[in-house]
Amino acid sequence: MKRLIKIIGYIVFTILITIALLPKVDLYYKLEQILKKEHIILSDETPSDKIFIFSVKDISLLYDDITVANISDTSLLPLFFYNKLTIENIKLNKTMKIFFPEKINEAVVTYSILDPLNIHLASKGNFGKAVGTLNLKTRKLHIVLTPSANMKKNHANTLSMMKSINGQYIYDKAL
């Protein structure tokens, strides 16, 4: 029994050291190169590598050289068994106001090996609250939106594109 505990301790220690020593900033710049091929550009950002958390502040998100959003803060907790990406204070460009409210307070993306086929999504903002999953096997995105009064009043056209069930709106898409 002591031998098993010692082996588990060594495995956990190795994982934690690996995470702490990961070149997170270099991986971030590699991600930027991959996104650039899809016409998505992240600019004006300030990356920061802490021991276990990687954060990026003040991101301007551009698509085809058009500013889509400004993101105040992002942080990534890359643990082996559980990974969490938190994006805070997303302000959409004024041209996007036609489709969606301008401010998203927080968006959280989590992945756990306890549910290896699904990436879980949660978000809240002026639009209301949304939760969803992205199934990695079937490549299907499923989002359940509980809209705010602002969303119902000013963005009824966007809501009309979704299926409504008991005051919640369902968005399903195969990727």
Contacts in CASP RR format, 6 or more apart in sequence:
PFRMAT RR
TARGET T0000
AUTHOR 0000-0000-0000
METHOD contacts of the structure
MODEL  1
MKRLIKIIGYIVFTILITIALLPKVDLYYKLEQILKKEHIILSDETPSDK
IFIFSVKDISLLYDDITVANISDTSLLPLFFYNKLTIENIKLNKTMKIFF
PEKINEAVVTYSILDPLNIHLASKGNFGKAVGTLNLKTRKLHIVLTPSAN
MKKNHANTLSMMKSINGQYIYDKAL
15 79 0 8 1.000
15 80 0 8 1.000
16 52 0 8 1.000
18 80 0 8 1.000
19 52 0 8 1.000
19 78 0 8 1.000
19 79 0 8 1.000
19 80 0 8 1.000
20 51 0 8 1.000
20 52 0 8 1.000
22 78 0 8 1.000
24 47 0 8 1.000
24 49 0 8 1.000
24 54 0 8 1.000
24 76 0 8 1.000
24 78 0 8 1.000
25 47 0 8 1.000
25 49 0 8 1.000
25 54 0 8 1.000
28 47 0 8 1.000
28 54 0 8 1.000
28 56 0 8 1.000
32 41 0 8 1.000
32 42 0 8 1.000
35 41 0 8 1.000
35 42 0 8 1.000
39 63 0 8 1.000
39 64 0 8 1.000
40 61 0 8 1.000
40 62 0 8 1.000
40 63 0 8 1.000
41 61 0 8 1.000
41 62 0 8 1.000
41 63 0 8 1.000
41 65 0 8 1.000
42 56 0 8 1.000
42 59 0 8 1.000
42 60 0 8 1.000
42 61 0 8 1.000
42 62 0 8 1.000
43 59 0 8 1.000
43 60 0 8 1.000
43 62 0 8 1.000
44 58 0 8 1.000
44 59 0 8 1.000
44 60 0 8 1.000
45 56 0 8 1.000
45 57 0 8 1.000
45 58 0 8 1.000
45 59 0 8 1.000
45 60 0 8 1.000
46 56 0 8 1.000
46 57 0 8 1.000
46 58 0 8 1.000
47 54 0 8 1.000
47 55 0 8 1.000
47 56 0 8 1.000
48 54 0 8 1.000
48 55 0 8 1.000
48 56 0 8 1.000
48 57 0 8 1.000
52 77 0 8 1.000
52 78 0 8 1.000
52 79 0 8 1.000
53 75 0 8 1.000
53 76 0 8 1.000
53 77 0 8 1.000
54 75 0 8 1.000
54 76 0 8 1.000
54 78 0 8 1.000
55 73 0 8 1.000
55 74 0 8 1.000
55 75 0 8 1.000
55 76 0 8 1.000
56 73 0 8 1.000
56 74 0 8 1.000
56 75 0 8 1.000
57 72 0 8 1.000
57 73 0 8 1.000
57 74 0 8 1.000
58 70 0 8 1.000
58 71 0 8 1.000
58 72 0 8 1.000
59 70 0 8 1.000
59 71 0 8 1.000
59 74 0 8 1.000
60 67 0 8 1.000
60 69 0 8 1.000
60 70 0 8 1.000
60 71 0 8 1.000
61 67 0 8 1.000
61 68 0 8 1.000
61 69 0 8 1.000
61 70 0 8 1.000
61 71 0 8 1.000
62 68 0 8 1.000
66 93 0 8 1.000
66 95 0 8 1.000
67 93 0 8 1.000
68 92 0 8 1.000
68 93 0 8 1.000
68 96 0 8 1.000
69 90 0 8 1.000
69 91 0 8 1.000
69 92 0 8 1.000
69 93 0 8 1.000
69 96 0 8 1.000
70 90 0 8 1.000
70 91 0 8 1.000
71 87 0 8 1.000
71 88 0 8 1.000
71 89 0 8 1.000
71 90 0 8 1.000
71 91 0 8 1.000
72 88 0 8 1.000
72 89 0 8 1.000
72 90 0 8 1.000
72 91 0 8 1.000
73 87 0 8 1.000
73 88 0 8 1.000
73 89 0 8 1.000
74 85 0 8 1.000
74 86 0 8 1.000
74 87 0 8 1.000
74 88 0 8 1.000
75 85 0 8 1.000
75 86 0 8 1.000
76 83 0 8 1.000
76 84 0 8 1.000
76 85 0 8 1.000
76 86 0 8 1.000
77 83 0 8 1.000
77 84 0 8 1.000
77 85 0 8 1.000
80 113 0 8 1.000
81 112 0 8 1.000
81 113 0 8 1.000
81 114 0 8 1.000
82 110 0 8 1.000
82 111 0 8 1.000
82 112 0 8 1.000
82 113 0 8 1.000
83 110 0 8 1.000
83 111 0 8 1.000
83 112 0 8 1.000
84 108 0 8 1.000
84 109 0 8 1.000
84 110 0 8 1.000
84 111 0 8 1.000
85 108 0 8 1.000
85 109 0 8 1.000
85 110 0 8 1.000
86 106 0 8 1.000
86 107 0 8 1.000
86 108 0 8 1.000
87 106 0 8 1.000
87 107 0 8 1.000
87 108 0 8 1.000
87 109 0 8 1.000
88 105 0 8 1.000
88 106 0 8 1.000
89 103 0 8 1.000
89 104 0 8 1.000
89 105 0 8 1.000
89 106 0 8 1.000
90 103 0 8 1.000
90 104 0 8 1.000
90 105 0 8 1.000
90 107 0 8 1.000
91 102 0 8 1.000
91 103 0 8 1.000
91 104 0 8 1.000
92 100 0 8 1.000
92 101 0 8 1.000
92 102 0 8 1.000
92 103 0 8 1.000
92 104 0 8 1.000
94 102 0 8 1.000
96 102 0 8 1.000
99 155 0 8 1.000
99 157 0 8 1.000
99 158 0 8 1.000
100 127 0 8 1.000
100 155 0 8 1.000
100 158 0 8 1.000
101 125 0 8 1.000
101 126 0 8 1.000
101 127 0 8 1.000
101 148 0 8 1.000
101 150 0 8 1.000
101 151 0 8 1.000
101 154 0 8 1.000
101 155 0 8 1.000
102 126 0 8 1.000
103 125 0 8 1.000
103 126 0 8 1.000
104 123 0 8 1.000
104 124 0 8 1.000
104 125 0 8 1.000
104 126 0 8 1.000
104 127 0 8 1.000
105 124 0 8 1.000
105 125 0 8 1.000
105 126 0 8 1.000
106 123 0 8 1.000
106 124 0 8 1.000
106 125 0 8 1.000
107 121 0 8 1.000
107 122 0 8 1.000
107 123 0 8 1.000
108 121 0 8 1.000
108 122 0 8 1.000
108 123 0 8 1.000
109 119 0 8 1.000
109 120 0 8 1.000
109 121 0 8 1.000
110 119 0 8 1.000
110 120 0 8 1.000
110 122 0 8 1.000
111 119 0 8 1.000
111 120 0 8 1.000
116 136 0 8 1.000
117 135 0 8 1.000
117 136 0 8 1.000
117 137 0 8 1.000
118 133 0 8 1.000
118 134 0 8 1.000
118 135 0 8 1.000
118 136 0 8 1.000
119 133 0 8 1.000
119 134 0 8 1.000
119 136 0 8 1.000
120 131 0 8 1.000
120 132 0 8 1.000
120 133 0 8 1.000
121 130 0 8 1.000
121 131 0 8 1.000
121 132 0 8 1.000
121 133 0 8 1.000
121 134 0 8 1.000
121 143 0 8 1.000
122 129 0 8 1.000
122 130 0 8 1.000
122 131 0 8 1.000
122 132 0 8 1.000
123 129 0 8 1.000
123 130 0 8 1.000
123 131 0 8 1.000
124 130 0 8 1.000
125 148 0 8 1.000
126 148 0 8 1.000
126 150 0 8 1.000
126 151 0 8 1.000
127 145 0 8 1.000
127 147 0 8 1.000
127 148 0 8 1.000
127 150 0 8 1.000
127 151 0 8 1.000
127 155 0 8 1.000
128 145 0 8 1.000
128 146 0 8 1.000
128 147 0 8 1.000
128 148 0 8 1.000
128 151 0 8 1.000
129 145 0 8 1.000
129 146 0 8 1.000
130 143 0 8 1.000
130 144 0 8 1.000
130 145 0 8 1.000
130 146 0 8 1.000
131 143 0 8 1.000
131 144 0 8 1.000
132 141 0 8 1.000
132 142 0 8 1.000
132 143 0 8 1.000
132 144 0 8 1.000
133 141 0 8 1.000
133 142 0 8 1.000
134 140 0 8 1.000
134 141 0 8 1.000
134 142 0 8 1.000
134 175 0 8 1.000
135 142 0 8 1.000
138 174 0 8 1.000
139 174 0 8 1.000
139 175 0 8 1.000
140 172 0 8 1.000
140 173 0 8 1.000
140 174 0 8 1.000
140 175 0 8 1.000
141 171 0 8 1.000
141 172 0 8 1.000
141 173 0 8 1.000
141 174 0 8 1.000
141 175 0 8 1.000
142 170 0 8 1.000
142 171 0 8 1.000
142 172 0 8 1.000
143 170 0 8 1.000
143 171 0 8 1.000
143 172 0 8 1.000
144 168 0 8 1.000
144 169 0 8 1.000
144 170 0 8 1.000
144 171 0 8 1.000
145 151 0 8 1.000
145 159 0 8 1.000
145 162 0 8 1.000
145 168 0 8 1.000
145 169 0 8 1.000
145 170 0 8 1.000
145 171 0 8 1.000
146 167 0 8 1.000
146 168 0 8 1.000
146 169 0 8 1.000
147 159 0 8 1.000
147 167 0 8 1.000
147 169 0 8 1.000
151 158 0 8 1.000
151 159 0 8 1.000
152 159 0 8 1.000
159 169 0 8 1.000
162 169 0 8 1.000
162 170 0 8 1.000
162 171 0 8 1.000
163 169 0 8 1.000
163 170 0 8 1.000
163 171 0 8 1.000
163 172 0 8 1.000
164 170 0 8 1.000
END
